[in-house]
Amino acid sequence: MGQNSLLDHPGGTPTRSGGKGHRCWRVLKKCLLIFLCWGILFGSQPIRSEAKSLSQSSIDDGIPEDIKEYCEIVGKQFNICPELLESMAYTESRFIPTVKNHNCHGLMQVNIKVHKDRIEKYDYTSKDMIDPYKNLVVAADYLAELYETYGDDNPVILSIYSGNWKAVEKYKEYGFLTPYVDEVLTRSAEYERIHGK
């Protein structure tokens, strides 16, 4: 029997006698699987790192209404720009309040071990950190403490918040912003523009 082509096996797997045909079929199946998974995950959106463009209309900034409301309330309570909180929430969790990454939980990825006392200060538990409002309160409390200690230096505050102390020195010496800090500040400025501030 000669080499089998893919056309000889619609919907099936070529026989082993096909040599190259068998390898081609496996590669084709893998490519189709990747293509299908990509389509399921990203739909018809163009390939990009973000699901939505930052240049959205003021009607739809992509922020869930409850998160926007919580950021306004907590921002006023702790004297922190709501758009900065919104931007951090997007960057930390993509507005998904149930996200957990090791010890970091919730909307603002609060480290439940490091901030155990801060969580208890509000009579919350580590399980409460998947509640977006409570998570924002604990995160804003930490941010307010950082602002009190370091002033209004957002790159320093955000570097420390993200646990990147080395970035603080690089920023102070060279003006270097980490991708995290750059993303949060850029998105925050865009949210402020969209919200007319």
DANOR-V395208 format. One record per residue. N is the residue number from 1. RES is the residue in three letters. SS is DSSP state (hx for helix, st for strand, lp for the rest). D_FIRST is the distance of its C-alpha to the first C-alpha in Angstrom with 1 decimal. Layout:
BEGIN
n->{N,N}
res->{RES,RES}
ss->{SS,SS}
d_first->{D_FIRST,D_FIRST}
END
This chain:
BEGIN
n->{1,2,3,4,5,6,7,8,9,10,11,12,13,14,15,16,17,18,19,20,21,22,23,24,25,26,27,28,29,30,31,32,33,34,35,36,37,38,39,40,41,42,43,44,45,46,47,48,49,50,51,52,53,54,55,56,57,58,59,60,61,62,63,64,65,66,67,68,69,70,71,72,73,74,75,76,77,78,79,80,81,82,83,84,85,86,87,88,89,90,91,92,93,94,95,96,97,98,99,100,101,102,103,104,105,106,107,108,109,110,111,112,113,114,115,116,117,118,119,120,121,122,123,124,125,126,127,128,129,130,131,132,133,134,135,136,137,138,139,140,141,142,143,144,145,146,147,148,149,150,151,152,153,154,155,156,157,158,159,160,161,162,163,164,165,166,167,168,169,170,171,172,173,174,175,176,177,178,179,180,181,182,183,184,185,186,187,188,189,190,191,192,193,194,195,196,197}
res->{MET,GLY,GLN,ASN,SER,LEU,LEU,ASP,HIS,PRO,GLY,GLY,THR,PRO,THR,ARG,SER,GLY,GLY,LYS,GLY,HIS,ARG,CYS,TRP,ARG,VAL,LEU,LYS,LYS,CYS,LEU,LEU,ILE,PHE,LEU,CYS,TRP,GLY,ILE,LEU,PHE,GLY,SER,GLN,PRO,ILE,ARG,SER,GLU,ALA,LYS,SER,LEU,SER,GLN,SER,SER,ILE,ASP,ASP,GLY,ILE,PRO,GLU,ASP,ILE,LYS,GLU,TYR,CYS,GLU,ILE,VAL,GLY,LYS,GLN,PHE,ASN,ILE,CYS,PRO,GLU,LEU,LEU,GLU,SER,MET,ALA,TYR,THR,GLU,SER,ARG,PHE,ILE,PRO,THR,VAL,LYS,ASN,HIS,ASN,CYS,HIS,GLY,LEU,MET,GLN,VAL,ASN,ILE,LYS,VAL,HIS,LYS,ASP,ARG,ILE,GLU,LYS,TYR,ASP,TYR,THR,SER,LYS,ASP,MET,ILE,ASP,PRO,TYR,LYS,ASN,LEU,VAL,VAL,ALA,ALA,ASP,TYR,LEU,ALA,GLU,LEU,TYR,GLU,THR,TYR,GLY,ASP,ASP,ASN,PRO,VAL,ILE,LEU,SER,ILE,TYR,SER,GLY,ASN,TRP,LYS,ALA,VAL,GLU,LYS,TYR,LYS,GLU,TYR,GLY,PHE,LEU,THR,PRO,TYR,VAL,ASP,GLU,VAL,LEU,THR,ARG,SER,ALA,GLU,TYR,GLU,ARG,ILE,HIS,GLY,LYS}
ss->{lp,lp,lp,lp,lp,hx,hx,hx,hx,lp,lp,lp,lp,lp,lp,hx,hx,hx,lp,hx,hx,hx,hx,hx,hx,hx,hx,hx,hx,hx,hx,hx,hx,hx,hx,hx,hx,hx,hx,hx,hx,hx,lp,lp,lp,lp,lp,lp,lp,lp,lp,lp,lp,lp,lp,lp,lp,lp,lp,lp,lp,lp,lp,lp,hx,hx,hx,hx,hx,hx,hx,hx,hx,hx,hx,hx,hx,hx,lp,lp,lp,hx,hx,hx,hx,hx,hx,hx,hx,hx,hx,hx,hx,lp,lp,lp,lp,lp,lp,st,st,lp,lp,st,st,lp,lp,lp,lp,st,st,lp,lp,lp,lp,hx,hx,hx,hx,hx,hx,lp,lp,lp,lp,hx,hx,hx,hx,hx,lp,hx,hx,hx,hx,hx,hx,hx,hx,hx,hx,hx,hx,hx,hx,hx,hx,hx,hx,hx,lp,lp,lp,hx,hx,hx,hx,hx,hx,hx,hx,lp,lp,lp,hx,hx,hx,hx,hx,hx,hx,hx,hx,hx,lp,lp,lp,lp,hx,hx,hx,hx,hx,hx,hx,hx,hx,hx,hx,hx,hx,hx,hx,hx,lp,lp,lp}
d_first->{0.0,3.9,6.9,8.3,11.8,14.8,15.3,12.4,14.3,18.0,20.2,17.6,15.9,12.4,10.3,10.9,7.4,8.7,11.5,13.8,12.9,14.1,17.2,17.9,17.8,20.3,22.5,22.6,23.5,26.2,27.5,27.8,29.6,32.0,32.6,33.4,35.6,37.4,38.0,39.4,41.6,42.9,42.4,42.9,45.3,44.7,43.5,46.8,48.4,50.8,50.3,53.4,55.2,58.6,60.0,60.2,63.1,66.2,65.3,62.1,62.1,59.3,61.6,61.8,65.3,66.2,65.2,67.2,70.2,70.0,69.8,72.9,74.9,73.9,74.3,77.9,78.7,77.6,78.4,74.8,73.2,71.1,68.5,68.1,67.5,65.0,63.2,63.1,61.8,59.0,58.1,58.5,56.7,55.7,58.4,56.7,59.5,57.5,55.6,55.9,55.0,56.2,60.0,60.1,60.3,60.6,61.2,62.9,61.0,64.3,63.9,65.3,66.2,68.0,69.7,70.6,74.3,73.9,71.9,74.6,77.3,76.3,76.0,72.3,69.7,66.3,64.8,66.8,64.9,62.2,65.1,65.0,68.7,69.6,66.9,68.4,71.9,71.0,69.1,72.0,74.5,72.6,72.4,76.1,76.9,74.8,76.7,80.0,79.1,77.3,78.8,76.8,74.3,71.1,68.6,70.4,70.6,66.9,65.8,67.9,66.7,63.1,64.0,63.5,66.8,65.5,64.9,68.6,69.6,67.0,68.3,72.0,71.4,68.8,68.6,65.0,63.6,60.6,57.9,59.2,62.8,61.7,59.6,62.5,65.1,63.1,62.2,65.8,67.3,64.9,65.9,69.5,69.0,67.2,70.0,72.6,74.2}
END
